[in-house]
Amino acid sequence: MTDPLDRESFQQAVQRAAQGDEIAWRTIVDAYSRRVFGLLRAQCGNSDLAEEITQSTFCTIVTKIGSYTETGKFESWLFRIAMNRLRDEMRRRKRQARPVEEETLSGLVGPAAEAEAPPSVELAQLRRALEQLSEADRKIVHLRHFGGLSFKQIADVLDQPLGTVLARQHRALKKLKGLMTPDGDAGE
C-alpha cells in the first residue's frame, strides 16, 4: 500500500507537524489512525486496548516527530512505535495480572454481552489458527494483512532481513491454510 498522500506533500505535512501545525497533524492522524488501530486490534484482539495504544502511539509521535528522518519510510517508523507501545503495555499488564473473582466474571456476562452477535465461525476459526502460530510469524501476518505493510516495511519494523520475513510469511500462510482446512493438516 502506498502513502495516503504523495511523498512530497506528506513530507511537507510531517515538517509542518513538527513545527506544531494542527492541520498537518490532523492530516497525519487521518491518514494513518485507522490502519494503526486495525493492526493493533488484530494483534491483541481487544478493541479497547487497540484504541488506547493507537492514541498512545500518536501521542508519542507528537513528541518524537522531530527525530523522524526522511531516510526511512514514515509508515515503518509509525508502525514500529505502535508495536513497541503494544508490547510494552502487554508486558505491563502481564506483570499486574491478578486472579479474577468468580463474581466479577459473572458480572461481565449480562444483557449487553448477550446482545452482541457472536463472531462468524470462519473468523473464530481464523483467530484460533492465528493463535497457533509463533508470535514472530503472527506479527508478520498481522503487519502484512491487517496493517497493509510491504515486506520491506515489515522487515524494517521488525528489524529482520527481508528474506527472513518472506520465508516466515510463506511458512505461516502454509500453516494457516492447513489449520483452516477441514482435516486440520498443516501440510507438513
C-alpha positions in Angstrom: 0.0 0.0 0.0 1.3 3.5 -0.8 1.3 6.6 1.3 -2.1 8.2 1.5 -0.5 11.4 0.2 2.1 11.8 -2.5 5.6 11.7 -0.9 6.4 15.4 -1.3 3.1 16.6 0.2 3.4 14.1 3.0 7.0 15.1 3.8 5.8 18.7 4.0 3.0 17.7 6.3 5.5 15.9 8.6 7.7 19.0 8.6 4.7 21.3 9.4 3.5 18.9 12.1 7.0 19.0 13.7 6.6 22.8 13.9 3.2 22.4 15.6 0.8 22.9 12.6 -2.5 21.5 13.8 -3.9 20.9 10.3 -0.7 18.9 9.4 -1.3 16.8 12.5 -4.9 16.1 11.5 -3.7 15.1 8.0 -1.2 12.6 9.5 -3.7 11.2 12.1 -6.5 10.9 9.5 -4.1 9.2 7.1 -2.9 6.5 9.5 -5.1 6.1 12.6 -7.4 3.5 11.1 -4.5 1.4 9.9 -2.7 1.6 13.2 -5.9 0.7 15.1 -6.6 -2.2 12.7 -3.1 -3.6 13.1 -3.2 -3.3 16.9 -6.7 -4.8 17.2 -5.7 -7.7 15.0 -2.5 -8.2 17.1 -4.1 -8.0 20.5 -7.8 -9.0 19.8 -9.1 -6.2 22.0 -10.7 -3.1 20.5 -10.5 -1.0 23.7 -6.8 -1.8 24.2 -6.1 -1.1 20.5 -7.8 2.3 20.7 -5.8 3.1 23.8 -2.5 2.1 22.2 -3.4 3.9 19.0 -3.9 7.1 21.0 -0.7 6.5 22.9 1.2 5.9 19.6 0.1 9.3 18.2 0.9 11.0 21.5 4.4 9.5 21.2 4.6 10.7 17.5 3.9 14.2 18.7 6.9 14.2 20.9 9.2 12.3 18.6 8.3 13.6 15.1 11.4 15.9 15.3 13.6 12.8 15.4 12.0 11.2 12.3 14.4 11.2 9.4 13.3 11.0 5.8 15.8 8.2 5.2 13.2 5.7 6.4 9.6 5.3 5.4 7.2 7.1 7.8 4.9 4.1 7.9 7.6 1.8 9.1 8.6 4.3 11.8 5.0 4.7 12.9 4.2 1.0 12.9 7.4 0.2 14.9 6.3 2.7 17.6 2.8 1.2 17.7 4.1 -2.3 18.0 6.6 -1.2 20.7 3.8 0.5 22.6 1.6 -2.6 22.4 4.4 -4.9 23.5 5.2 -2.6 26.5 1.5 -2.5 27.5 1.2 -6.2 27.2 4.2 -6.7 29.4 2.9 -4.2 32.0 -0.5 -6.0 32.1 1.2 -9.3 32.4 3.1 -8.1 35.5 0.0 -6.7 37.0 -2.2 -9.7 36.3 -4.2 -10.8 39.3 -6.7 -13.7 39.7 -10.2 -12.6 39.0 -13.0 -13.4 41.4 -15.8 -15.6 40.0 -18.4 -12.9 40.9 -16.5 -10.4 38.8 -16.6 -12.8 35.8 -20.3 -13.5 36.3 -21.0 -9.7 36.4 -19.4 -9.4 32.9 -21.9 -11.7 31.3 -25.2 -9.8 31.2 -27.7 -8.4 28.7 -25.0 -6.3 26.9 -22.8 -9.3 26.3 -25.8 -11.5 25.2 -26.9 -8.8 22.8 -23.7 -8.9 20.9 -23.8 -11.1 17.8 -21.2 -13.9 18.0 -18.3 -13.7 15.5 -18.7 -15.7 12.4 -17.5 -19.3 12.5 -14.8 -18.5 10.0 -13.5 -15.6 11.9 -13.4 -17.6 15.1 -11.6 -20.4 13.3 -9.1 -17.9 11.8 -8.4 -16.4 15.3 -7.8 -19.9 16.7 -5.5 -20.7 13.8 -3.6 -17.4 14.2 -3.1 -18.2 17.9 -1.3 -21.4 16.9 1.4 -19.5 15.0 4.5 -18.5 16.8 4.5 -14.8 18.0 7.0 -13.9 15.3 5.0 -15.4 12.5 1.8 -13.9 13.8 3.3 -10.4 13.8 4.3 -10.8 10.2 0.9 -11.9 9.2 -0.7 -9.1 11.1 1.6 -6.4 9.7 1.1 -7.7 6.2 -2.6 -8.5 6.1 -4.1 -6.2 8.8 -1.5 -3.4 8.6 -1.1 -3.3 4.9 2.7 -3.0 5.1 5.0 -4.2 2.3 7.5 -6.9 3.1 10.3 -4.4 3.1 8.4 -2.2 5.6 7.8 -5.3 7.8 11.5 -6.1 7.7 12.2 -2.5 8.8 9.6 -2.6 11.6 10.8 -6.0 13.0 14.4 -5.3 12.3 14.8 -8.6 10.4 16.3 -9.4 7.0 13.8 -9.3 4.1 14.5 -12.9 3.3 13.6 -14.0 6.8 10.3 -12.1 6.7 9.4 -13.6 3.3 10.2 -17.1 4.5 8.3 -16.7 7.7 5.3 -15.3 5.8 5.3 -18.2 3.4 5.6 -20.7 6.2 2.9 -19.0 8.3 0.4 -18.9 5.4 1.0 -22.5 4.6 0.4 -23.5 8.3 -2.8 -21.3 8.4 -4.1 -22.9 5.2 -3.6 -26.3 6.8 -5.2 -25.3 10.0 -8.2 -23.8 8.2 -8.9 -26.9 6.1 -11.5 -29.4 7.4 -8.9 -32.1 8.1 -6.7 -29.7 10.1 -3.5 -30.9 8.5 -0.9 -28.1 8.3 0.6 -29.7 5.2 3.9 -30.5 6.9 
